[in-house]
Amino acid sequence: MNNHVTAEFVWRDGVCFQAALGDHRFVVDGDQVEGASPMQHLLAALGGCMGIDIVDILTKMRTPPVRMAVSLDGERPDEPPRRFERIVMTLKIEGDVPLRNVERAISLSRDRYCSVWRTLNPDTVLDIDVEFIPTQSHA
């Protein structure tokens, strides 16, 4: 297992960089014109990390969702360093998934598995709301 993560950023102009993570290329733009800002990428990383954990754990519990959507809203102060002070994550889950399993998966992700969450400042508040969506018939 490779325990090293590398990233490369090449300045384009202004506050815009061409980023490379291995073979994956994207733009990081502080002005959010040509790409997402660093803080938007951080929210995306948190949503992706916890979303992956939660689906994986629910699947191992034999109660996988039919569909799941994750949305995040981060609150930042006006003054630097403008870090996230509070993040609200909403999970929309479709399928016959018991709430207790979802709560357990969230707890395991937050407390043990999500390296992005564990990297953030310990006093960042993370509120998680769960909405269950009725299962649609897929004909």
N, C-alpha and C positions, 0 to 999 in steps of 0.2 A: 504494500500500500504506500502510495506517495503522500507524505505528510507535509509537503511544501506546496504552497499556492503562490503563483507568480502572476503579476499583471504588468503591462507596459503601457505607458501613456506618451503620446507624441503631441506636443502642442501644435495646434493649427493656427489659431488667432484668438484674440480677445480672451475669453474664459472657456474656450472650446478645445477639447483634446480628442484625438483618435485613440481609442483604447483597444487593447488586445489581451484576451485571456485565452492562451493557447491558440487554437484555430478560430476562435470566435472574435469578431470585430464589431465594435459599436462606438458611438460618440457619447462623450460626457460633456455637457454644456451647462455651465453655471447660469446662463441666461435662459435655458430651456427652449432654445430656438431650433437647433439642429439635433438635439438629443435631450435625454433626461438629465436632471441635475444629480450631483453626488448624493444628495439626501433622498431623492426619488429612487435612486438605485439601492440605497440602504433599505428603504421601505420594501422595495421589490425583493431584496435578498431575504429580509425577515419573513415576508409573506410566502416566498418560495420555500424557505427552510422549514417553517412550521407547517405549511401545507403538505409538503412531502412527508414529514414526520407523521402528521395526523392521519393521512390516507394510508400510509404504510402500517401504522399501529392498528387502525381500524380493520384493515385487511387481515392482519395477523390475528385479530380477535374474531375473525370470520363474520364481520359485520361491515363490509366495505360500502361506502356510499355509491349510489348510482351516478351522482354528480356532486361536485363540491366546488364552490367559489369562495375565494378569499379576497376581502377588500380591507384596506388599511387607511387610516387617517392619522397623520402625525401632527402634534401641536408643538410649535417652536416659539420661543420668545423673540422679541424684536432686536434685542441686543446680542452681540457676539458672546459666546461662540455659537449661539443659535442651534444648539443640539436639541434633539427630541426630548421633551420633558414628559410627554404622554403620547401613547399610541393606542388607538382604538382599532381592534381587528374584528371584523365581522365574518363569520363562517356561515355560508348558506349551504345546507346539506340536504340533498334529495336522497331518499331511500329509507329503508326500514332499519335505522341505526339507533339503538337505545341511547338516550341522553347520558346515562352513566358511562357508556363506552366512550362517547365523545369527550366527556369531562376527564376521563382517565387518559385519553390520548393527548388532550391539551396539556394536562399536568405533566405527563412524561416528556412531551416536547419541550415545554417551558423549563422544567427542572433538570432534565438530563441530556436531551439529544440535540436541541437546536443551538448550534454553535454561534449562529448570528446573534440570537437573543443573549446568549451567555457572554458575548463580546461587548454588548452595549453597557453603558454606565449602569451600575446596580440600582441607582435611584430613579431610573426611567420607569414610569408607570405603564403597564400593559394591561388594558382592559379587553376582554374577549367576549363578544356577544355571539350567540348561536341562534340561527333561524333555521327551522326545518321547513323544507319545501315539499308539498305533496308530490308524490311520484307520478310522473306523467306516463301515459301509455305510449309506448314507442312502437308503432305499427310499421 
